[in-house]
Amino acid sequence: MGSGGREDALAWRLRQSPSCETLIAAPGNPGIARWADCVEIDPCDPGAVVSLAATNSIDLVIIGPEAPLVAGVGNALRDEGIAVFGPNADAAQLEGSKGFTKDLCRANAIPTADYVRVERMRDALAALDGFGIPVVIKADGLAAGKGVTVATGRGEAEAAIEAAGDGPLVIEEFLDGEEASLFALVDGETAVPLASAQDHKRVGEGDTGPNTGGMGAYAPAAVLTLELQRRAMDEIVRPTARALAEAGTPFSGVLYAGLMLTADGPKLIEYNVRFGDPECEAIMPLIDGDFAELLYAVATGKLAGLEPRLTGKHAVTVIVAARGYPGTPASGGLIREIEAAEQVDGVTVFHAGTTLGDQGLVAKGGRVLAVTAVADTFANARARAYRAVDQIDFADGFHRRDIGWRELAREQA
């Protein structure tokens, strides 16, 4: 279910799984159509999704984006006895409500930033007195990765609050450290780590400018060492899964923990209840074995005893976005030479926001392409990704040239 770069990467990886006999994507996009049969339905319409799955005798439904999960599409499918990779709506509150997640962390001693929840603008402005600067202002709902302001001055914080107006907000202590993303598979009871990544939220090079849905990513994130990953699983992910199970709302799917690696160890920034985008595009080429079988084990509560396998290689994804993103992006720009880009060794170009026009492939959304390269080393994967990006003819497109700059600096040191 879905139509973005994440779903293109998932479909690409699933198509390689020996256990995957038939693959349908709804609604899909021109890139996904390379690997799956695309069906034009609304992925947030539970009835339409159930009907599609039942009509085609589907064994497993994989829900890509967060909105259908929060809308209860998983519930509707499970009610009909159809296996689902993705949580029910109650567990999807981990992403649907930042306040819900912060309260769960507080109740279960899960390390995270101090916070307050507010409902009105005047209360939010008053709450700022309890925090230092920088301070973090978060919309308490789905915001496509863009509902966060890290305010470096009191004026900026007040402006972010005033722009949000009345409505639920979470105001948080600023955590100092380096961010990393940990993806864990959870089947209600068992939780196992899958992969790590690091993305780049800011639109500009040097991590400047407004937040976006992500301008690029690389995997694995070397900064998330095996010891830090173990701590994150034991102190953050598994207690979360346990708390949800004990509340009668077990989590099933992929739990994406956005972590800040502080001097005191990993702390939770926030959860997503699906694969990240563009992290998914970087992770999928690194997964070894039958991916469809692994996700089916999660969906049917049979994850215990299984160990996800990775290839040991490195991947870098560079997002090519449409001019104007993350504001009002240009649409309709012609895209050429994707085939030339994919001639670069180890490169796959995933479609994030494309459609077919009269003259061929054109841009449809803000993030248009996710150019992903795999190699034995991070530096080689990065070089391949940019070599491929330079082959693409997209006059309305732009991209960052510094994806993975922290990792590159570590390697060079």
N, C-alpha and C positions, 0 to 999 in steps of 0.2 A: 504494500500500500504506500503510495507516494509518488512524487514526480520530480525530485531534485537530484543533486549530485550524490547524496548519500544513498538514495534508492538505486541509482545507476550502478554504484559500486557494489551494493548488496546483490543486485541482480547478476552482475558480472561474476561475482564470486560464487553465487548459488548455481549458476549455469555450469560451473566446473565440478560440481558435486556429483559423484556417481549415483547417489540416491535421489537426485532431482530429475524426475521424468518429464514433468510439465511445469512451465513457469509462466504465470500470468501476472502482469503489473497493472495496477489501477491507481491513477489514470496513466502513469508512465510519461515518457518524453521521447524525442527522437533517438537519444542515446540508449535508453532502456530498451527501445524496440529492437536493438541489435541482439538482445539476449532473451527477450520475453515477448509474449503476445500482449499488447496493450489494450485495455478496455476502459472506455471513458465513463467513469462514475466518480461520484464525490466520495473521497475516502473518509469523510466525517459523517456520512449517512449510514448508521448501523444497519438499517434494513437492506440497503442496496449492497452493502458488503456481505452480509449474511446470504443474500440471494445469489450473489456471484459465486461465493464459495460452495454453497450447496449445489447449485446447478452444475458446477464443474467438478464435483466430488473432490474438493481440495482437502488434502490431509493436514496442511499447515498454513496458517496465515501469519505473515511477518509484517508488522505495522512499523513503517519507517518514521514518520513525523510524530511530534508530540500532540498536536491538536486532536487527531482521532482517538488517542489514548485517553486524554482528558474528557473527551466527549462520550466515552463509554463504549466504543466500538469493540474493545476486548470483551467487555461484559456480554454484549449481544451475541458474539461468536461463541463464547463459552456456554452460554445458556442453551445453545443449539448443539453442544457437544463437539464443536470444532476446535482443534488445538490452535493456540495463539502464542506467538512470541511477542510479548508486550504485556504490561500490567493492566489490570482493571482500573476503572476511574478512581476508586478510593486510594489505591496505592500510587497512582499517577499524580496525586497531589504533591508528591515530592518535588515535581517540577511545576505543577500547576499553581502552587501556592508556596512562595518562599517562606512566608510566615509559618505555615504548617511544618515545613522542614526544620526551621529554627527552633520551634517549640519541641519537636521530636528530639532534636539534638540536646536541648537543655534537659529534657526529662530523662534522657538516657546517658548523660555525661559523655556525649560525643564531642570531640574537640572542634570548635568553630569559633568565629568571632562573636564578641559581645554584641547585643542588638536590642532594639526596641521595635515594637509594632505600633503603627499609628493608623488612624482612619481619616483624620482631617488635617488640612494644611496647617492650621494654626498649632495643632499638637505636634506636627512634624517640625515646625520651626522652633518651637520651644524645646523639643527633644535634642536639638543640636547642641545645647549647652552641656549635655552630658558626654559629649564626644570631643576628641581632639581633631586636629587637621593633619593629614587628609581624613576624610570621612566618606563612607560609601552609602549612596542612596539607591534603593532598588524598588522597582515596581513589583507589587505582590501578585504577579500573574504571568501568563505567557507573554513574552516580548521578543521572540525570535532571536534571542541572544543579544538584544540591543537595549534592554530596559534598565541598564546600570550606569550610574554616574559615579566616578571616583573624583570627588571634589577636592581640589588642592587649596581651596580658600573658602572662607565663610560665605563670601558673596556667591561663589559658584554653587555651593551647597544650597543656599536659599533660592537661587534661580532654578535649580533642578526640582526643588520641592514645589515652587510656585508654578512651574511648567506642568507638573503632574496634577496640580489642583487637589480637590478633595477626593479621597479614595485610599485604599489600603497601600501603605508603603512599609518597607523595612529599612531602618537606619542602622548601619553597622559600623563597628570599629574597623579601621583599616588594618589589614594584616600585611606585614612586611616579609618578603621572601620571593621565591620564584614559583610560578604556577606550573602545574602539570596535570594531565588528565589520566585517570585510571578507569578502565572499562572492566567491569566484572559481570559474569553471568550468574544469575540467581534464579532458582526454580521454586522459590517459596521457602525452602529450608536450607539447601546447600548454596554456598556462594564461592565461586572460584575466580581468580584473576584471569583476564583474557589478554589484554594488551595495554600499553601506555602510549601517550602522544602528547605533543605540545602544540597549541594553536596560536594564532596571531590575530587578536580581535580588532586592533586599531587599523584604521584605513590607510594610514601613512607609514612610510618607512621610519625606522627608529621607534616604532610603536607610538606614533603621534596621531592626533586627530580623533574623530568620534569612533565609538565602538561600532563594529559591524557584526554580521553573523559569522565572520571568520574569513581572513584573507589568505590563509595557507596553514599548513600543518606538517609536522614530521613525526615519524614513529620508528623505533621506540624513543621515549624520552629518557635519555641516559641519566638525567638529573634525578629521576625517580628510581633510585637504586633498589636492588632486591630487598634490602633491609627496610627501606622506607615504604616499599610496596607491601611488605609483610605487616608493618605497623598500620598502614592505611586500611588493609583488609581487616585486621584484628580490632582496631580501635574505632573505625568509622563504618566500613561497609557491612561487616557481619553484625555488629550491634543494630544497625538500621534494619537489616533484613529480619533479625530476631524480633525487634520491636513491632514491626508490621505484622509478622506472623502471630505474635501474641495478642495483637489487637484484632485478629480475625480478618485482616486485610493483607494476605501474603503477597509479596512482590514476585512477579515472574517475568523475566526478560533480561535486558541488559541495563545495569545500573552504572551510570556515568558519573563518577565523582570528580568534580573540579576541585583540585587541592591547591593549597598554598603550603609550600615547604618552608616552614618557619624555623627559627633557632630552637624552638621547643618541639619540633617534629611536624608531621603533616596535620593540617587542619582543613576542615571542609569549607569551601567557599559556597558551593551549591551543588545540587544534584540535577541531572537530566535523566529522563526515564527511557532514553532511546540512544542509538548511536549518534555521536556528534557529527556535525557537518561543518568543516571539511575533514575532521579527524577520521571519519569512517573511510574516506577515499584513501587515506594513508595506511590505515590498518588492514583493510581487506586483502591487499596483495601479500601481506605477511603471514596470513593464516594458512596453516597446513592441514591436510586431511579433509574429511567430508564435512563441510561447513553446514549443509542442510541437515545432516544427521545430528550434528551438535545442537543446532537450534531446536530441533524436534525433541531432543532429550530434555532441554530446558522447558519447553512447552508442556511436556508430559510428566514433569516431576522426576526425571530419571538422570539427573546430572551427577549424583553422588558416584564417586569412583572414576569419573571422566576427567582427563587433563587436556585442556586445549593446547594445541601445538602451534608454534610459530616457526618460520623458516630460518630465523637468525639474521635475515637481511635488514636493510634500512629502506625507508620510503620517504619521499618528500612530495607534498602536494602544493602547487601554486594556483591560487584562484585568479582567473581572469574575469574581472567585473566590468559592467557597463558604466560608461561615463556618467557621473552624477551620483553613483552609489556612495554612501548609504542613504542619500537624500532621495531625489526623484531621478531614477536612472533612465538613460536613453534606451529606447526599445526599437526593434526593427533593423538594427545594424547587421549587415551581411557578414557571415563568418566563413572563411575559406581555409584550406590547407590543414585541416585536422589530420587527414591521412598522412601528410608529410611529417607532422609532429609525432605521429605514432610509429613512424619509421625509425625514430631514435630508440636505441636498444633499451628495453625495460620500461617503456612509456605506454600508458593508457590515458586517454583523454575522456574524462567522465563529464556528462552533460548536466549542468546544474540549472540553467535557465535558458533553454533553446526551444525553438519551434520551427516548423517548416513554412516558409513563405513562397511567393511566386518565383523568386530567383534562387531559392535554396534555403540553407540553414540560416536562421536569423536569431538575434538576441531577443529574449522574452522577459527576463528578470534582471535583478541586480547583480547577483553572482551568476555568471554565464557558463564558464567552463572550470573544471578542476583537473589541471594537468598533473598527473602523478607518475613519478619515476621510482624504480626500484634498483638497488645495486648492493654490492657486498659491503660498501662503506657509506656513511652519511655524505661525505664530500662528493663521492661519485654520483650518488642519487640526486643530490642537489644540482650538480653540474648538468646531468641529463635532463632534469626537469626544466631548467632555464634554456637549454638548447632546444627543447621541444617547444616551449612557449614562443621562442623567437621565430619558429617556423609558421606560426598561426597568423593569418591575415584577418584582422578584426579592427577596423579603424576606430570604432567606438569603444574599444576595450582598454583597460589599464590593469596593472598588477604591481605588487610590491617586488622589489629586487632583493630583499634581504630576509626572505623566509629562512628560518633556521639560524639566524645570526648568532644566537647564544651558543648553540651547539657547535657552530663553525669556530667560534672563538675558543671554546673548550678544546676542540680537536687541535687547533693551531697552537694552543698553549702547551 
